């Protein structure tokens, strides 16, 4: 968070700190960690997919099925 915004919140306020942690917060996360997280926590009924381009409905769903 920029210093300008930091002065808006008291020291112990959660908004004063970046929700993602510091710059090194993601460094220890590997591709296998991400795959494992998605396998364990993300289910098809929890996913929203949005297409932002000129694509037919059939082509869109075919791409989803084969990806």
C-alpha positions as CSV (number, residue, x, y, z in Angstrom):
1,X,0.0,0.0,0.0
2,X,1.3,3.5,-0.7
3,X,2.3,5.7,2.2
4,X,-0.4,8.1,1.2
5,X,-3.1,5.5,1.7
6,X,-1.5,4.1,4.8
7,X,-2.1,7.3,6.7
8,X,-5.8,6.9,6.3
9,X,-5.9,3.8,8.5
10,X,-4.7,3.3,12.1
11,X,-1.7,1.0,12.5
12,X,-3.7,-2.1,13.5
13,X,-6.4,-1.7,10.9
14,X,-6.5,-4.6,8.3
15,X,-6.8,-2.2,5.4
16,X,-3.5,-0.7,6.2
17,X,-1.7,-3.9,5.1
18,X,-1.8,-5.5,1.6
19,X,-4.1,-8.5,1.6
20,X,-1.5,-10.4,-0.4
21,X,1.3,-9.9,2.1
22,X,4.8,-8.7,1.2
23,X,6.6,-9.1,-2.1
24,X,8.0,-12.5,-1.0
25,X,4.6,-14.0,0.1
26,X,4.1,-16.0,-3.1
27,X,7.7,-16.9,-3.7
28,X,7.5,-20.3,-1.9
29,X,4.4,-21.3,-3.9
30,X,5.1,-23.8,-6.7
31,X,3.1,-24.8,-9.7
32,X,2.4,-28.2,-8.0
33,X,1.0,-26.2,-5.0
34,X,-1.4,-24.3,-7.3
35,X,-2.5,-27.5,-9.0
36,X,-3.1,-29.2,-5.7
37,X,-5.1,-26.3,-4.5
38,X,-7.4,-26.3,-7.5
39,X,-7.8,-30.1,-7.4
40,X,-8.8,-29.9,-3.7
41,X,-10.8,-26.7,-3.6
42,X,-12.2,-25.8,-7.0
43,X,-15.1,-27.8,-8.4
44,X,-17.0,-27.3,-11.7
45,X,-20.1,-26.0,-9.9
46,X,-18.0,-23.2,-8.3
47,X,-16.4,-21.8,-11.5
48,X,-17.6,-18.9,-13.6
49,X,-16.1,-18.6,-17.1
50,X,-16.7,-15.4,-19.2
51,X,-15.9,-15.0,-22.9
52,X,-14.9,-11.5,-24.0
53,X,-14.7,-11.7,-27.7
54,X,-16.7,-12.5,-30.7
55,X,-17.2,-16.3,-30.4
56,X,-20.1,-18.6,-31.0
57,X,-21.7,-20.4,-28.1
58,X,-20.9,-23.8,-29.7
59,X,-17.2,-22.9,-30.1
60,X,-17.0,-21.5,-26.6
61,X,-18.4,-24.6,-25.0
62,X,-16.3,-26.9,-27.2
63,X,-13.1,-25.0,-26.1
64,X,-14.1,-25.5,-22.5
65,X,-14.8,-29.2,-22.9
66,X,-11.4,-29.9,-24.6
67,X,-9.2,-27.6,-22.4
